[in-house]
Amino acid sequence: MKKAYLLSLILLSLVALAGVASGIQAHSNKILMSGIASTSFSTHPITLARDDIDTSDANAVVWLGNCTGTLIAADKVLTSGHCIGGRENPVKDPDDPDDPGWCPESRRPPIDGNCEMPGQWYPLRVDTYVRFGDQAHISPLLTVRATHYMIAGQEDIILLHLDQRVPGYIARPMKVWTAYRNASFWRDKQFEMVGFGGSYAYRQITEATFRDLRRTSYGPGPNWIRSRGSGGSTAEPGDSGGPLIWVTPENRRYLIGVCQGIETRGGRYVATFGPGGPGRPKVGLWLSQILGDVNRGDTIPLHSWYSEGREDNYTTTMPAWMGGHGETRSPDYGFVRGEGRVFNPAKPPPAGTIPLYSWYSPSRRDNFATSSPGWIGYLKGRGGDPEYPSFRSPDYYFVRLEGYIYPPDVPPPPGTIPLYSWYSNSRGDNYATSMPVWAGGPGDVRSPDYEFVRLEGYLIR
């Protein structure tokens, strides 16, 4: 945030230099997958921000070397995708000379594996360091290396995984607001904009108010929120990835937006509660699922439930569905058994493991867990990705990544058990289980008419 009035010409020069350093491309009007995004820069003089305080709560706002980010778990930082430009796995579009090297949506992931699938972890190609403290860009209290990243989809937001947990006395993770609220809810709320933009000795903070949802200076989007800085304060290069914070009357502070670019007298943010839309990720649901799993162990239990009314078997790692003998869930699901354990989806997967996905069909009332490559999916609205849609016939929609398991085409590692899939045509029910009596192979049938489908892989016993 700017601290003093500047001549328009000087500001434009600084912006041009800082924009190149931070990876912001001002010449393009397109938003690319998790990557470099265009921004419109203000040429108006802007007013005072102030130095931020040095507390463990305030130090959740971190410096990434060219951008700002926010610690949202002891080992997770949320920032803008364009801040990590060149450190991922880019593939240039040979038909687009302006493509700075990001994988198009229609080619995620290509056969050579150079592009990312939204909702999955990938290693960073270049060392990326996260620095903590109100003077983190000058004299950090702690420096931690980010090792992996995850994108949500076609939105300028990215999650980083750190190689160590940050002690609470250095920085405490900021709470994240993920429940969608409309414009009328936000209209009278008080915000703060925070970042390391500019050439100031300290992290900067300024009050702000709500401007609008879904609209920006270069077009609409379902996951946008814009703010107005107090007295005309605005974000500037270096603030990218920084938080828009909702401050409640009780002085609770929630991260509600990730700075994507500069708007006149304010900032443009990807809303952490964004509902998604055609081809656009459900940012709020993506973050809520990650945060729901983040404090669980390296492996988590996979539990099975059965609904008599729906004739549906449901196999999941979802925290709300962790149960035991005699427990029930609405409408009439009863706990069946613990199938085994999978590797936590909120953590980078161990080498040699594959994703286990969940889908749901309203017409069949069928929950479906599978590791089949043909059922790769992620959280987004309809459209925009013909190769990897999040809706399948007849009306299955993607629910979540349950975790990671060992693949079916390798010898089972010690201490693992097979997970089998079956399907009943009369019930319209997919059933994934490790129960020994359901071990099977091609052509096998179980009552009433379950037919063997495939070996999904191997769970940890």
LOLUMKE-589512 format. One record per residue (C-alpha): residue number from 0; residue in one letter; z, y, x. Coordinates in Angstrom, 1 decimal, padded with zeros to 4 digits. Layout:
k NUM&r A&Z Z&Y Y&X X
...
//
This chain:
k 0&r M&Z 000.0&Y 000.0&X 000.0
k 1&r K&Z -000.8&Y 003.5&X 001.2
k 2&r K&Z 002.0&Y 005.8&X 002.3
k 3&r A&Z 000.2&Y 009.1&X 002.6
k 4&r Y&Z -002.8&Y 011.1&X 001.4
k 5&r L&Z -006.0&Y 010.4&X 003.4
k 6&r L&Z -009.4&Y 011.9&X 003.4
k 7&r S&Z -011.9&Y 009.7&X 001.6
k 8&r L&Z -014.1&Y 009.4&X 004.6
k 9&r I&Z -011.3&Y 008.2&X 006.8
k 10&r L&Z -010.1&Y 005.7&X 004.1
k 11&r L&Z -013.6&Y 004.3&X 003.7
k 12&r S&Z -013.8&Y 003.7&X 007.5
k 13&r L&Z -010.4&Y 002.0&X 007.6
k 14&r V&Z -011.3&Y -000.1&X 004.6
k 15&r A&Z -014.6&Y -001.2&X 006.2
k 16&r L&Z -012.8&Y -002.2&X 009.4
k 17&r A&Z -009.9&Y -003.9&X 007.7
k 18&r G&Z -012.2&Y -005.6&X 005.2
k 19&r V&Z -014.1&Y -007.3&X 008.0
k 20&r A&Z -010.9&Y -008.4&X 009.7
k 21&r S&Z -009.5&Y -009.9&X 006.5
k 22&r G&Z -012.6&Y -011.6&X 005.5
k 23&r I&Z -013.4&Y -009.4&X 002.5
k 24&r Q&Z -017.1&Y -009.0&X 001.9
k 25&r A&Z -017.8&Y -005.7&X 000.2
k 26&r H&Z -021.5&Y -006.3&X 000.0
k 27&r S&Z -021.4&Y -009.2&X -002.5
k 28&r N&Z -020.5&Y -009.1&X -006.2
k 29&r K&Z -020.0&Y -012.9&X -006.6
k 30&r I&Z -016.8&Y -014.9&X -006.5
k 31&r L&Z -017.2&Y -018.1&X -004.6
k 32&r M&Z -015.1&Y -021.3&X -004.8
k 33&r S&Z -011.6&Y -020.5&X -003.3
k 34&r G&Z -013.4&Y -018.4&X -000.8
k 35&r I&Z -014.6&Y -014.9&X 000.0
k 36&r A&Z -014.5&Y -012.6&X -003.0
k 37&r S&Z -016.0&Y -009.2&X -003.5
k 38&r T&Z -013.8&Y -006.2&X -004.1
k 39&r S&Z -014.4&Y -002.6&X -005.1
k 40&r F&Z -012.6&Y -000.1&X -003.0
k 41&r S&Z -011.0&Y 003.2&X -004.1
k 42&r T&Z -012.2&Y 006.4&X -002.5
k 43&r H&Z -009.4&Y 008.5&X -004.1
k 44&r P&Z -006.3&Y 009.6&X -002.2
k 45&r I&Z -003.4&Y 007.5&X -003.1
k 46&r T&Z 000.4&Y 008.1&X -003.0
k 47&r L&Z 003.6&Y 006.9&X -001.6
k 48&r A&Z 004.8&Y 003.3&X -001.4
k 49&r R&Z 008.1&Y 002.6&X 000.4
k 50&r D&Z 009.5&Y 000.2&X 003.0
k 51&r D&Z 010.6&Y -003.0&X 001.5
k 52&r I&Z 014.2&Y -004.3&X 002.1
k 53&r D&Z 015.1&Y -007.2&X 004.5
k 54&r T&Z 016.7&Y -009.9&X 002.4
k 55&r S&Z 016.1&Y -013.6&X 002.0
k 56&r D&Z 014.8&Y -012.9&X -001.5
k 57&r A&Z 012.4&Y -010.1&X -000.4
k 58&r N&Z 011.3&Y -012.2&X 002.6
k 59&r A&Z 009.5&Y -014.6&X 000.2
k 60&r V&Z 006.6&Y -012.2&X 000.7
k 61&r V&Z 005.0&Y -013.3&X 004.0
k 62&r W&Z 002.4&Y -012.2&X 006.5
k 63&r L&Z -000.6&Y -014.5&X 007.3
k 64&r G&Z -002.1&Y -012.6&X 010.1
k 65&r N&Z -004.7&Y -010.8&X 008.0
k 66&r C&Z -003.2&Y -011.1&X 004.5
k 67&r T&Z 000.0&Y -011.3&X 002.5
k 68&r G&Z 001.3&Y -014.4&X 000.7
k 69&r T&Z 004.3&Y -015.6&X -001.3
k 70&r L&Z 006.7&Y -018.5&X -000.6
k 71&r I&Z 007.0&Y -020.4&X -003.9
k 72&r A&Z 008.7&Y -023.5&X -002.5
k 73&r A&Z 010.5&Y -024.2&X 000.7
k 74&r D&Z 007.2&Y -025.6&X 002.2
k 75&r K&Z 004.5&Y -023.9&X 000.0
k 76&r V&Z 002.9&Y -020.5&X 000.2
k 77&r L&Z 000.5&Y -019.1&X -002.4
k 78&r T&Z -002.2&Y -016.6&X -001.3
k 79&r S&Z -005.8&Y -015.6&X -001.9
k 80&r G&Z -008.6&Y -018.0&X -001.0
k 81&r H&Z -010.5&Y -015.4&X 000.9
k 82&r C&Z -007.6&Y -015.0&X 003.2
k 83&r I&Z -008.2&Y -018.5&X 004.6
k 84&r G&Z -011.9&Y -017.9&X 005.1
k 85&r G&Z -013.4&Y -019.9&X 008.0
k 86&r R&Z -010.3&Y -022.1&X 008.3
k 87&r E&Z -011.3&Y -024.6&X 005.6
k 88&r N&Z -014.4&Y -026.9&X 005.5
k 89&r P&Z -017.3&Y -024.6&X 004.6
k 90&r V&Z -020.8&Y -025.7&X 003.8
k 91&r K&Z -023.5&Y -023.0&X 003.7
k 92&r D&Z -026.0&Y -022.9&X 000.8
k 93&r P&Z -029.4&Y -022.9&X 002.6
k 94&r D&Z -031.0&Y -021.2&X -000.4
k 95&r D&Z -028.6&Y -018.2&X -000.4
k 96&r P&Z -028.7&Y -016.0&X 002.7
k 97&r D&Z -025.6&Y -014.1&X 001.4
k 98&r D&Z -023.5&Y -017.3&X 001.2
k 99&r P&Z -020.7&Y -016.9&X 003.8
k 100&r G&Z -020.1&Y -020.6&X 003.9
k 101&r W&Z -018.4&Y -021.9&X 000.8
k 102&r C&Z -019.2&Y -025.0&X -001.1
k 103&r P&Z -020.9&Y -024.4&X -004.4
k 104&r E&Z -019.1&Y -025.8&X -007.5
k 105&r S&Z -021.9&Y -028.2&X -008.3
k 106&r R&Z -021.5&Y -030.0&X -004.9
k 107&r R&Z -017.8&Y -030.7&X -005.0
k 108&r P&Z -017.3&Y -033.0&X -003.1
k 109&r P&Z -020.5&Y -033.9&X -001.4
k 110&r I&Z -021.1&Y -037.3&X 000.1
k 111&r D&Z -020.3&Y -036.1&X 003.6
k 112&r G&Z -016.8&Y -034.9&X 002.5
k 113&r N&Z -017.2&Y -031.3&X 003.9
k 114&r C&Z -016.2&Y -029.6&X 000.7
k 115&r E&Z -012.9&Y -029.7&X -001.2
k 116&r M&Z -012.1&Y -031.2&X -004.6
k 117&r P&Z -009.8&Y -028.8&X -006.6
k 118&r G&Z -006.2&Y -030.1&X -006.9
k 119&r Q&Z -006.2&Y -032.2&X -003.7
k 120&r W&Z -004.9&Y -031.5&X -000.3
k 121&r Y&Z -007.1&Y -031.0&X 002.8
k 122&r P&Z -006.2&Y -030.2&X 006.4
k 123&r L&Z -006.9&Y -026.8&X 007.8
k 124&r R&Z -009.4&Y -026.7&X 010.6
k 125&r V&Z -007.9&Y -023.7&X 012.4
k 126&r D&Z -004.2&Y -023.1&X 013.1
k 127&r T&Z -002.8&Y -020.8&X 010.5
k 128&r Y&Z 000.6&Y -019.3&X 010.9
k 129&r V&Z 003.0&Y -017.9&X 008.3
k 130&r R&Z 005.4&Y -015.2&X 009.5
k 131&r F&Z 008.6&Y -014.2&X 007.8
k 132&r G&Z 010.6&Y -011.0&X 007.7
k 133&r D&Z 010.1&Y -007.4&X 006.5
k 134&r Q&Z 008.4&Y -006.7&X 009.9
k 135&r A&Z 006.7&Y -010.1&X 010.1
k 136&r H&Z 003.5&Y -008.7&X 011.5
k 137&r I&Z 005.5&Y -007.1&X 014.4
k 138&r S&Z 008.6&Y -009.1&X 015.0
k 139&r P&Z 008.9&Y -012.1&X 012.7
k 140&r L&Z 012.2&Y -013.8&X 012.0
k 141&r L&Z 010.4&Y -017.1&X 011.8
k 142&r T&Z 006.9&Y -018.4&X 012.3
k 143&r V&Z 005.8&Y -021.6&X 010.6
k 144&r R&Z 002.4&Y -023.4&X 010.8
k 145&r A&Z 000.4&Y -024.1&X 007.7
k 146&r T&Z -001.3&Y -027.5&X 008.0
k 147&r H&Z -003.0&Y -028.2&X 004.6
k 148&r Y&Z -004.4&Y -026.3&X 001.7
k 149&r M&Z -005.3&Y -026.9&X -002.0
k 150&r I&Z -007.6&Y -024.9&X -004.2
k 151&r A&Z -007.3&Y -024.6&X -008.0
k 152&r G&Z -011.1&Y -024.4&X -008.6
k 153&r Q&Z -013.4&Y -021.5&X -009.1
k 154&r E&Z -010.8&Y -018.8&X -008.6
k 155&r D&Z -009.7&Y -016.8&X -005.5
k 156&r I&Z -006.3&Y -018.5&X -005.1
k 157&r I&Z -005.1&Y -021.1&X -002.7
k 158&r L&Z -001.9&Y -023.0&X -001.9
k 159&r L&Z -000.8&Y -023.7&X 001.7
k 160&r H&Z 001.5&Y -026.5&X 002.8
k 161&r L&Z 003.8&Y -025.7&X 005.8
k 162&r D&Z 004.8&Y -028.1&X 008.5
k 163&r Q&Z 008.5&Y -027.5&X 007.9
k 164&r R&Z 010.8&Y -026.3&X 005.2
k 165&r V&Z 011.9&Y -022.7&X 005.5
k 166&r P&Z 015.7&Y -022.2&X 005.6
k 167&r G&Z 017.1&Y -020.4&X 002.6
k 168&r Y&Z 018.9&Y -017.8&X 004.9
k 169&r I&Z 015.4&Y -016.7&X 006.1
k 170&r A&Z 013.5&Y -016.7&X 002.8
k 171&r R&Z 014.2&Y -018.0&X -000.6
k 172&r P&Z 011.2&Y -019.1&X -002.7
k 173&r M&Z 010.1&Y -016.7&X -005.5
k 174&r K&Z 010.1&Y -018.1&X -009.0
k 175&r V&Z 006.6&Y -018.4&X -010.5
k 176&r W&Z 005.7&Y -017.5&X -014.1
k 177&r T&Z 003.2&Y -020.1&X -015.4
k 178&r A&Z 003.4&Y -019.8&X -019.2
k 179&r Y&Z 000.5&Y -017.8&X -020.7
k 180&r R&Z 001.4&Y -014.5&X -022.4
k 181&r N&Z -001.1&Y -012.1&X -024.0
k 182&r A&Z -001.6&Y -008.4&X -023.2
k 183&r S&Z 000.9&Y -007.2&X -025.9
k 184&r F&Z 003.7&Y -009.1&X -024.1
k 185&r W&Z 003.0&Y -007.5&X -020.7
k 186&r R&Z 002.3&Y -004.0&X -022.0
k 187&r D&Z 005.9&Y -002.6&X -021.6
k 188&r K&Z 006.9&Y -004.7&X -018.6
k 189&r Q&Z 007.9&Y -003.4&X -015.2
k 190&r F&Z 006.1&Y -004.7&X -012.1
k 191&r E&Z 006.2&Y -004.4&X -008.4
k 192&r M&Z 003.3&Y -004.6&X -005.9
k 193&r V&Z 004.2&Y -005.9&X -002.5
k 194&r G&Z 002.2&Y -006.4&X 000.7
k 195&r F&Z 001.6&Y -005.9&X 004.4
k 196&r G&Z -001.5&Y -003.8&X 004.0
k 197&r G&Z -002.2&Y -000.8&X 006.2
k 198&r S&Z -000.7&Y -000.1&X 009.6
k 199&r Y&Z 002.9&Y 000.4&X 008.7
k 200&r A&Z 005.9&Y -001.0&X 010.5
k 201&r Y&Z 007.4&Y -002.5&X 007.4
k 202&r R&Z 006.3&Y -004.5&X 004.4
k 203&r Q&Z 005.5&Y -002.1&X 001.6
k 204&r I&Z 006.6&Y -002.2&X -002.1
k 205&r T&Z 005.8&Y 000.1&X -005.0
k 206&r E&Z 006.6&Y 000.0&X -008.7
k 207&r A&Z 003.7&Y -000.7&X -011.1
k 208&r T&Z 002.9&Y -001.2&X -014.8
k 209&r F&Z 000.5&Y -003.3&X -016.7
k 210&r R&Z -003.1&Y -002.2&X -017.0
k 211&r D&Z -005.0&Y -005.1&X -018.7
k 212&r L&Z -005.9&Y -008.8&X -018.8
k 213&r R&Z -009.3&Y -010.5&X -018.2
k 214&r R&Z -011.1&Y -007.3&X -017.2
k 215&r T&Z -012.0&Y -006.0&X -013.8
k 216&r S&Z -014.3&Y -003.4&X -012.3
k 217&r Y&Z -017.1&Y -006.0&X -011.9
k 218&r G&Z -016.7&Y -008.2&X -015.0
k 219&r P&Z -014.4&Y -010.3&X -017.1
k 220&r G&Z -012.5&Y -013.4&X -016.2
k 221&r P&Z -009.9&Y -015.5&X -018.0
k 222&r N&Z -007.4&Y -015.5&X -015.2
k 223&r W&Z -007.3&Y -011.8&X -014.2
k 224&r I&Z -004.5&Y -009.3&X -014.6
k 225&r R&Z -004.7&Y -005.7&X -013.3
k 226&r S&Z -001.8&Y -003.3&X -012.5
k 227&r R&Z -001.4&Y 000.4&X -012.2
k 228&r G&Z 000.6&Y 001.5&X -009.2
k 229&r S&Z 003.3&Y 004.1&X -009.6
k 230&r G&Z 002.0&Y 007.6&X -008.9
k 231&r G&Z -001.4&Y 006.2&X -008.2
k 232&r S&Z -000.4&Y 003.7&X -005.5
k 233&r T&Z -002.9&Y 001.0&X -004.9
k 234&r A&Z -003.4&Y -002.1&X -003.0
k 235&r E&Z -005.3&Y -001.9&X 000.3
k 236&r P&Z -006.8&Y -004.3&X 002.8
k 237&r G&Z -004.0&Y -006.6&X 004.1
k 238&r D&Z -002.4&Y -006.7&X 000.7
k 239&r S&Z -004.8&Y -009.5&X -000.4
k 240&r G&Z -002.8&Y -012.6&X -001.4
k 241&r G&Z 000.3&Y -010.5&X -002.0
k 242&r P&Z 002.4&Y -010.8&X -005.2
k 243&r L&Z 002.4&Y -008.9&X -008.4
k 244&r I&Z 006.0&Y -009.3&X -009.5
k 245&r W&Z 007.5&Y -009.0&X -013.0
k 246&r V&Z 011.0&Y -007.5&X -012.8
k 247&r T&Z 013.0&Y -008.2&X -016.0
k 248&r P&Z 015.7&Y -005.9&X -017.4
k 249&r E&Z 018.2&Y -008.4&X -015.9
k 250&r N&Z 016.6&Y -007.9&X -012.5
k 251&r R&Z 015.1&Y -011.4&X -012.4
k 252&r R&Z 011.8&Y -011.4&X -010.4
k 253&r Y&Z 008.8&Y -013.6&X -011.2
k 254&r L&Z 005.6&Y -013.9&X -009.4
k 255&r I&Z 002.8&Y -013.4&X -012.0
k 256&r G&Z -000.2&Y -012.5&X -009.9
k 257&r V&Z -001.9&Y -013.0&X -006.5
k 258&r C&Z -003.7&Y -010.0&X -005.2
k 259&r Q&Z -007.5&Y -010.6&X -005.0
k 260&r G&Z -008.8&Y -007.1&X -004.5
k 261&r I&Z -008.5&Y -003.3&X -004.9
k 262&r E&Z -008.9&Y -001.4&X -008.1
k 263&r T&Z -008.6&Y 002.4&X -008.5
k 264&r R&Z -004.9&Y 003.3&X -008.5
k 265&r G&Z -003.7&Y -000.3&X -008.7
k 266&r G&Z -004.7&Y -003.9&X -007.9
k 267&r R&Z -006.7&Y -006.8&X -009.2
k 268&r Y&Z -004.8&Y -010.1&X -009.3
k 269&r V&Z -005.3&Y -013.8&X -010.2
k 270&r A&Z -002.6&Y -014.4&X -012.8
k 271&r T&Z -000.3&Y -017.3&X -012.1
k 272&r F&Z -000.2&Y -018.0&X -015.8
k 273&r G&Z -004.0&Y -017.9&X -016.2
k 274&r P&Z -005.2&Y -020.2&X -019.0
k 275&r G&Z -008.6&Y -020.9&X -017.5
k 276&r G&Z -011.9&Y -020.9&X -019.4
k 277&r P&Z -015.5&Y -022.2&X -019.1
k 278&r G&Z -015.8&Y -023.5&X -015.6
k 279&r R&Z -012.6&Y -021.7&X -014.6
k 280&r P&Z -009.3&Y -023.5&X -013.6
k 281&r K&Z -006.2&Y -023.6&X -015.6
k 282&r V&Z -004.2&Y -021.8&X -013.0
k 283&r G&Z -000.9&Y -021.8&X -014.9
k 284&r L&Z -001.0&Y -025.5&X -015.6
k 285&r W&Z -002.1&Y -026.3&X -012.0
k 286&r L&Z 000.9&Y -024.4&X -010.6
k 287&r S&Z 003.4&Y -025.8&X -013.1
k 288&r Q&Z 002.4&Y -029.3&X -012.2
k 289&r I&Z 002.7&Y -028.7&X -008.5
k 290&r L&Z 006.1&Y -027.0&X -008.9
k 291&r G&Z 007.3&Y -029.8&X -011.1
k 292&r D&Z 006.7&Y -032.3&X -008.3
k 293&r V&Z 007.5&Y -030.2&X -005.3
k 294&r N&Z 011.2&Y -031.0&X -004.9
k 295&r R&Z 010.8&Y -034.7&X -005.5
k 296&r G&Z 010.6&Y -037.2&X -002.6
k 297&r D&Z 007.6&Y -038.3&X -000.5
k 298&r T&Z 007.1&Y -041.1&X -003.0
k 299&r I&Z 007.8&Y -040.9&X -006.8
k 300&r P&Z 008.1&Y -043.6&X -009.5
k 301&r L&Z 005.3&Y -044.6&X -011.8
k 302&r H&Z 006.7&Y -045.5&X -015.2
k 303&r S&Z 005.1&Y -047.2&X -018.2
k 304&r W&Z 005.6&Y -046.4&X -021.9
k 305&r Y&Z 004.2&Y -047.8&X -025.1
k 306&r S&Z 003.7&Y -046.3&X -028.6
k 307&r E&Z 003.5&Y -048.8&X -031.5
k 308&r G&Z 002.1&Y -046.1&X -033.8
k 309&r R&Z -000.7&Y -045.1&X -031.4
k 310&r E&Z -001.1&Y -048.5&X -029.8
k 311&r D&Z -001.2&Y -046.7&X -026.5
k 312&r N&Z 000.1&Y -047.6&X -023.1
k 313&r Y&Z 001.0&Y -044.6&X -021.0
k 314&r T&Z 001.5&Y -044.9&X -017.2
k 315&r T&Z 002.6&Y -041.7&X -015.5
k 316&r T&Z 004.7&Y -040.0&X -012.8
k 317&r M&Z 005.3&Y -036.9&X -014.9
k 318&r P&Z 008.9&Y -035.7&X -014.4
k 319&r A&Z 009.5&Y -035.3&X -018.1
k 320&r W&Z 008.6&Y -039.0&X -018.6
k 321&r M&Z 010.9&Y -040.5&X -016.0
k 322&r G&Z 013.1&Y -042.9&X -018.0
k 323&r G&Z 014.9&Y -046.2&X -018.3
k 324&r H&Z 015.6&Y -049.1&X -020.6
k 325&r G&Z 016.1&Y -048.1&X -024.2
k 326&r E&Z 014.8&Y -044.5&X -023.8
k 327&r T&Z 012.1&Y -043.0&X -026.1
k 328&r R&Z 009.7&Y -040.1&X -026.1
k 329&r S&Z 007.9&Y -038.4&X -029.0
k 330&r P&Z 006.4&Y -039.6&X -031.3
k 331&r D&Z 007.5&Y -043.2&X -030.7
k 332&r Y&Z 006.9&Y -044.1&X -027.1
k 333&r G&Z 009.4&Y -046.6&X -025.7
k 334&r F&Z 010.1&Y -047.1&X -022.1
k 335&r V&Z 008.5&Y -050.3&X -020.8
k 336&r R&Z 009.1&Y -050.6&X -017.0
k 337&r G&Z 008.9&Y -049.0&X -013.6
k 338&r E&Z 005.5&Y -050.1&X -012.2
k 339&r G&Z 006.2&Y -049.1&X -008.6
k 340&r R&Z 005.9&Y -045.9&X -006.6
k 341&r V&Z 003.1&Y -043.5&X -005.6
k 342&r F&Z 002.9&Y -040.8&X -002.9
k 343&r N&Z 003.8&Y -037.4&X -004.3
k 344&r P&Z 000.8&Y -035.3&X -005.3
k 345&r A&Z 002.6&Y -032.1&X -004.3
k 346&r K&Z 002.5&Y -033.2&X -000.7
k 347&r P&Z -000.5&Y -034.0&X 001.5
k 348&r P&Z -001.6&Y -037.6&X 001.1
k 349&r P&Z -001.0&Y -040.1&X 003.8
k 350&r A&Z -004.1&Y -041.3&X 005.7
k 351&r G&Z -005.9&Y -044.1&X 003.9
k 352&r T&Z -004.7&Y -043.3&X 000.4
k 353&r I&Z -006.7&Y -042.4&X -002.7
k 354&r P&Z -005.9&Y -040.3&X -005.8
k 355&r L&Z -004.7&Y -041.8&X -009.1
k 356&r Y&Z -005.8&Y -039.6&X -012.1
k 357&r S&Z -004.7&Y -039.3&X -015.7
k 358&r W&Z -006.9&Y -038.6&X -018.7
k 359&r Y&Z -006.3&Y -038.5&X -022.5
k 360&r S&Z -008.5&Y -039.0&X -025.5
k 361&r P&Z -007.3&Y -037.4&X -028.8
k 362&r S&Z -009.6&Y -039.4&X -030.9
k 363&r R&Z -008.5&Y -042.7&X -029.4
k 364&r R&Z -005.0&Y -041.4&X -028.8
k 365&r D&Z -005.4&Y -043.1&X -025.4
k 366&r N&Z -003.8&Y -042.2&X -022.1
k 367&r F&Z -005.8&Y -043.5&X -019.2
k 368&r A&Z -004.7&Y -043.8&X -015.5
k 369&r T&Z -007.4&Y -044.7&X -012.9
k 370&r S&Z -008.4&Y -044.3&X -009.3
k 371&r S&Z -012.1&Y -044.8&X -010.1
k 372&r P&Z -014.3&Y -042.3&X -008.2
k 373&r G&Z -016.3&Y -041.9&X -011.5
k 374&r W&Z -013.2&Y -040.3&X -013.1
k 375&r I&Z -012.5&Y -037.6&X -010.5
k 376&r G&Z -011.3&Y -034.5&X -012.3
k 377&r Y&Z -009.3&Y -031.3&X -012.2
k 378&r L&Z -007.7&Y -028.7&X -014.5
k 379&r K&Z -010.3&Y -026.3&X -015.9
k 380&r G&Z -012.2&Y -025.4&X -019.0
k 381&r R&Z -015.4&Y -027.0&X -020.1
k 382&r G&Z -018.7&Y -026.3&X -018.3
k 383&r G&Z -019.5&Y -025.0&X -014.8
k 384&r D&Z -019.4&Y -028.4&X -013.0
k 385&r P&Z -021.8&Y -031.1&X -014.3
k 386&r E&Z -021.0&Y -033.5&X -011.4
k 387&r Y&Z -017.3&Y -033.4&X -011.9
k 388&r P&Z -016.5&Y -032.4&X -015.5
k 389&r S&Z -013.0&Y -032.3&X -016.8
k 390&r F&Z -014.1&Y -033.8&X -020.1
k 391&r R&Z -015.6&Y -037.3&X -020.5
k 392&r S&Z -017.0&Y -039.3&X -023.5
k 393&r P&Z -015.9&Y -039.5&X -026.2
k 394&r D&Z -013.3&Y -036.7&X -025.7
k 395&r Y&Z -011.2&Y -037.6&X -022.7
k 396&r Y&Z -009.8&Y -034.5&X -020.9
k 397&r F&Z -008.2&Y -034.4&X -017.5
k 398&r V&Z -004.4&Y -034.3&X -017.5
k 399&r R&Z -003.1&Y -034.5&X -014.0
k 400&r L&Z -003.2&Y -036.0&X -010.6
k 401&r E&Z -000.4&Y -038.7&X -010.8
k 402&r G&Z -000.2&Y -039.2&X -007.0
k 403&r Y&Z -001.8&Y -041.2&X -004.2
k 404&r I&Z -002.1&Y -045.0&X -003.9
k 405&r Y&Z -003.6&Y -047.4&X -001.4
k 406&r P&Z -007.3&Y -048.3&X -002.2
k 407&r P&Z -008.3&Y -051.6&X -003.7
k 408&r D&Z -011.0&Y -052.5&X -001.1
k 409&r V&Z -008.7&Y -052.9&X 001.9
k 410&r P&Z -006.0&Y -055.6&X 002.6
k 411&r P&Z -002.8&Y -054.5&X 000.9
k 412&r P&Z -000.3&Y -052.9&X 003.2
k 413&r P&Z 003.1&Y -054.6&X 003.5
k 414&r G&Z 005.6&Y -053.7&X 000.8
k 415&r T&Z 002.9&Y -052.9&X -001.8
k 416&r I&Z 001.9&Y -054.4&X -005.2
k 417&r P&Z -001.4&Y -054.4&X -007.0
k 418&r L&Z -002.1&Y -052.0&X -010.0
k 419&r Y&Z -004.5&Y -053.6&X -012.5
k 420&r S&Z -006.5&Y -051.9&X -015.3
k 421&r W&Z -007.3&Y -053.5&X -018.7
k 422&r Y&Z -008.9&Y -052.2&X -021.9
k 423&r S&Z -008.5&Y -053.2&X -025.6
k 424&r N&Z -011.6&Y -052.4&X -027.7
k 425&r S&Z -009.7&Y -052.9&X -031.0
k 426&r R&Z -006.9&Y -050.5&X -029.9
k 427&r G&Z -009.0&Y -048.1&X -027.9
k 428&r D&Z -006.3&Y -048.5&X -025.2
k 429&r N&Z -006.5&Y -048.4&X -021.4
k 430&r Y&Z -003.5&Y -050.1&X -019.8
k 431&r A&Z -002.7&Y -049.8&X -016.1
k 432&r T&Z 000.2&Y -052.1&X -014.9
k 433&r S&Z 001.6&Y -054.0&X -011.9
k 434&r M&Z 003.3&Y -056.6&X -014.1
k 435&r P&Z 002.7&Y -060.0&X -012.5
k 436&r V&Z 001.7&Y -061.6&X -015.8
k 437&r W&Z -001.1&Y -059.1&X -016.1
k 438&r A&Z -002.6&Y -059.9&X -012.7
k 439&r G&Z -006.3&Y -060.7&X -013.3
k 440&r G&Z -009.9&Y -060.7&X -012.3
k 441&r P&Z -013.4&Y -060.3&X -013.7
k 442&r G&Z -013.8&Y -062.1&X -017.1
k 443&r D&Z -010.0&Y -062.4&X -017.8
k 444&r V&Z -008.7&Y -061.6&X -021.2
k 445&r R&Z -005.2&Y -061.0&X -022.6
k 446&r S&Z -004.0&Y -060.8&X -026.2
k 447&r P&Z -005.1&Y -059.3&X -028.5
k 448&r D&Z -008.4&Y -058.5&X -026.8
k 449&r Y&Z -007.6&Y -056.7&X -023.5
k 450&r E&Z -010.4&Y -057.3&X -021.0
k 451&r F&Z -009.9&Y -057.0&X -017.3
k 452&r V&Z -011.4&Y -053.7&X -015.9
k 453&r R&Z -010.6&Y -053.4&X -012.2
k 454&r L&Z -008.0&Y -053.4&X -009.5
k 455&r E&Z -007.0&Y -049.7&X -009.2
k 456&r G&Z -005.3&Y -050.1&X -005.8
k 457&r Y&Z -001.8&Y -050.8&X -004.4
k 458&r L&Z 001.5&Y -049.2&X -005.3
k 459&r I&Z 004.6&Y -049.0&X -003.1
k 460&r R&Z 007.0&Y -051.7&X -004.2
//
